[in-house]
Amino acid sequence: MRILSRVPNIDFMRLRVPAVGLSALLTVLAVLLIAFRGLSLGIDFTGGVLVEVSYPQSAPLEEVREALARADFEGASVQYFGTSQDVLIRLPPTADNDSAAISTAVLDALGTMEPAPELRRVEFVGSAVGDELAVDGGLAALFAIIGILIYVAFRFEWKFALGAIVATVHDALFVLGWFALLGIEFDLPTLAAVLAVIGYSLNDTIVIYDRIRENFLDLRKASPSEVINVSVNQTLARTIVTGGTTLFVLVALFYLAGSAVHNFAIALIVGVLVGTYSSIFVGSAMVLWLGVTREDLLPPAETEVDDMP
């Protein structure tokens, strides 16, 4: 089945002023939320206790979570570790960090279940390790953005590079602001999702930029606004199909894959939605406002060399 077999004629650039204004407002709100409310960092960043237990058969994760909650282990993260019989439990840091007391309390809490688990190991993740992970994650995002800037500048033109960076930073800040607003736990899988959002947003933006470059060279009498509108409309079917199928998988992941990947799926769902929006209304609008012209995309003229002495 072909979706949008005929290229629509939607004047996206007519909405660029209110759309970019809304994006600027939401970006400022996201920055304020991150700065003053902060992210609810998980054990990966704050440190805590890791407890690994093994069951003789497949472990029911929901029952494990309920048993830990009844024993006042608030904020415990429970997930499979390697197989469905091995379970990794992450607990927030305690005042004394007594491994014997923590392991005994966990086994007592899980001892009400049948069959009872076997303790494999107890480890502590210090705050220094968490701080290092936070710094490394921030550097990974920074290097990704710098790499995007260099790549787009070489492939297209510096005006396109700035537009792609603005759209990418907009998407990442929106996802972080969403997590800060709702107080959703931010852990390493969520950080990986934010980096995936950066890549997804860039991919969407590059597809539109490719078409803009082609149309600037083909539609010689069209204005820059008309060229960008035509380009966005020509790639709209691809954008809808790609975003729709991605969202279908992510929604299934959110509802069917268990609570261990809920935050990961939420970050990607929000990122895909805002990334699709920003590739049209932020990245493309920035290129138009920066004054890109057909001359900017023409290959450099070759200078003739006189062979005569």
N, C-alpha and C positions, 0 to 999 in steps of 0.2 A: 504494500500500500504506500502510495506516495503522499506525503504530507506537504501542503503548500506547494502543489505542482506549479502554480502560477506565482511569479514573484510579486509580492504585495507592493503597494506604493504608500507607505506610512511615513509621514514627515516627522521622524524622530528628532531631528535637530531643532524643530520648532519648540520642543519641550526641554531643550538643554538648560535653559536658565533656571526654571523651577526645579528641575531634576538635580542639577549640580548644587543649587542652593540647599535642597533637602539633604543631599549627601554631605555637604560641608557642615550643616547643623548636626547631623547624626554622628559625624566623625568627631566633632568637638565634644559632644555628649559622651561618646565612647572614651575619649581621652580623659575626661573629667571623672568618669566612673572608675577607670583603671587607676587613676592617680589618687583619688580620695576614698573610694570604696575598696578597691583592690580586688585581686583574684583570689578565689578560694583554692589555695594551692594544696595539692594532694601530698601523700607521703613521699612520693618521688622527689619532691622539692623541699619538704619540711623535715624529712627524716621520720623514723618510726621503727616498728618492729615487724619482721617477716617471720611467719610461722608456716612451715610446710607440713602437711599431714597426708597420709595415704589411706585409702579405703580398699577393702578387698573386692569391691565392685564399683560401678559407676556412682560417683558422689552426687547427691541432689543439692545443687548450689543454693537454691532458695531456702531449703531447710537448714543448711549451714548458716546462712545469714540470719535467719530467724532465731536460731539457737544462740548465736553470738549476741544478737540484740537483747534477748532475754537476760543474758549475763552481763549487761551494761557495757558491752564493747561497742561503743558508739563510733560511727565513722569507719567501721571495718570494711575493707575491700576484699572480696572473695572471687577467685577465678581459678579455672583449671590451669595446671602447670604441666605441660607435656602431654599427659593423658587425662581421660575423664575420671581416673581413679586417684590422681594426685591433685591436691588442692593447695593453692598458695593464698594465705591470709595476710593482709597488710593491716597493721594496727597503728593508730597515732602514737606518738612518743608519750611515755609515762614518766612520772617523777623519778622513780628509782631505777627503771630499766632492769629489773631483776628477771633474768631469763628463766630461772627455775619457777618463780612465782607466775610469770606470764604463761609459760607452757602448761603448767598445772591447771591454771584457770581456764585456758582454752580447751584442754582435754576434758576438764570437768563439764564445761558448757556443751561440748560435743558428745559427751558420754551418754547423754540422754537419747541419742539417736541410735538406731540399729541399722547396720552394724557400727560398732565404735571404731574410730580411726586410730591410726598409729602415727606417733610423732616422728617426723624425719629430721627436722632441723629448726633452729631458732637463731635468727640473725638480727642485728641492729643496723639501721641506716642512719648515720649521724647527720646532723644539720650541715656539716661542712660538705658532705657528698651532695646533699640536696642543693646547696648554694652553687656548687660546681656544675650540676646539671642545669640549673637555671641560667647560669652564665653561658654555658655551651649551647643551650637552646636559643638564647638570644643572639649569639654570634652566628649560629646556623641560619637564622632568619635574615640577619644583616648581610651575610655573604651571599645568600640567595638573591636578595634585592640588588646588591651590587652587580652580581653576575647578570641579572636581567637587564640592568641599565647598559652594561657593556655590549651584551648580545644584540639588543634591539637597536642600539646606536650604530653598530656596524652593519646590521642587516638592513635597516631602514634609514632613519635619519634622526638626529638628536631630538627633534620635536616629538617624534613617535616614542622615543625612549622615555622622555619625561611623562608623556601621557600614560604609558604602560606602568611606570613606577607609581604615579598618583593613584591609578586604578588598583594596583596590587596592594599598596599600603592601606588604601581605603577599605579593601576587603578584609585584610588581616585585623585592622583595628576594629572593624565592625564585629567580627567574631569574638575578639577579646572583650569588647564592650558588652556583648550579649551575655557572655559568661559572668562578667562582673555584675551585671544588672540582676541576673537570676540567682547568683551565688552558686552556680554549678561548679563542681570540683574540677580543677585544672591540673591534669597529670601529664605524664610523658606521652601516652597515646593521643591525648588532646593536642599536645604540641606538634606531634607528627601530623595530625589532621590539619592544623593551621598551615604547616609547610606544604601539605598537599593542596590546600586551598590556594596558596600562592601560585603553585604550578598550574592548577586548573584555570584560575583567572587569567594567567599569562597566556595559556593556550587559546582561550576564547578571544582574547584581545589580539593575538597575533593573526588568527584567521581573518578577523575583520580588517586588520592593517594590511594584510596581503592583498585583499580585494580592493581596498582603498588605493593602494599603490598601482594596481593594474588599471583601475578605472580612471585615475588621474592621467595616465598615459593614453587611454583609449577615448575618453570623453573630453575632448580638447576644448569644447565650447561651454561645458558645464561649469558652474561655480563650485568652489570647494564644498559648500553646504550641500549642493545637489549631489556631488560625487560621493560624499560620506553617506547621505541618505540612501542612495542607490546601493552602495556597498553593504550597508547594514541590512537592507531588505533582501539582497541576494544571499546573504549568509544566515538569514533568519530561520529558514527551515532546518539548517544544520544545527543552529543554536538550540532550537526547541527540541529536536530529536536527541541531541547529546545530553542536554540538561534534564530532559524528561526521563530518559533511561537511567541516568545516574541517580536521580532522585528516587526512582522506583527501587533500585537496589539498596540505597541508603535507608529508605523507610522500612524495607523488609529487614535490613540489618538491625535497625533500632528496635523493632517489635519482636523479632524472632531470635536474635543472637544473644539475648541475655543482658543483664545490667552491666556486665564487665565492659561492654563496648558502647553503652548508651551515650556517654559523653563524646566519644570519638565520632559516633554517627551524628549527634546533634551539631558538632562543629562543622562537619562536612555538609550537612543539609543546609545550614545557614550560609556557609561559604559558597555553595553552588548557586543558591538563590541570589545572593548579593553579587557574586562574581558575574553571573549572566547580566544582571542589571548594570553593573559598572562597566563592562566591556562595551556596552552600547552608549550609555549616557555619561560616563565619566571619561573613559579612555578616548572614545571618538570625539567627544565634545572638547577635551583638552587639546587634541590635535588641531581642531578648527580654531580654537581661541589662540593657539600659538602661531597661527597664521601660515600653516603649511600651504605650499603652492605646487603647481606642476613642475616648476623649475627646480624645486628642492629634490625631486625624485628622478630627474633626468640624469643619465650616466654622464660622467665628465667627458667633455669633448677631447678627441685625440688631436694633438698638435702635429702638424706635418713637419717632418725634418728634411731640410734641404740637403741632398747628398753632394751637391756641388761644393768644391773647396772654396 
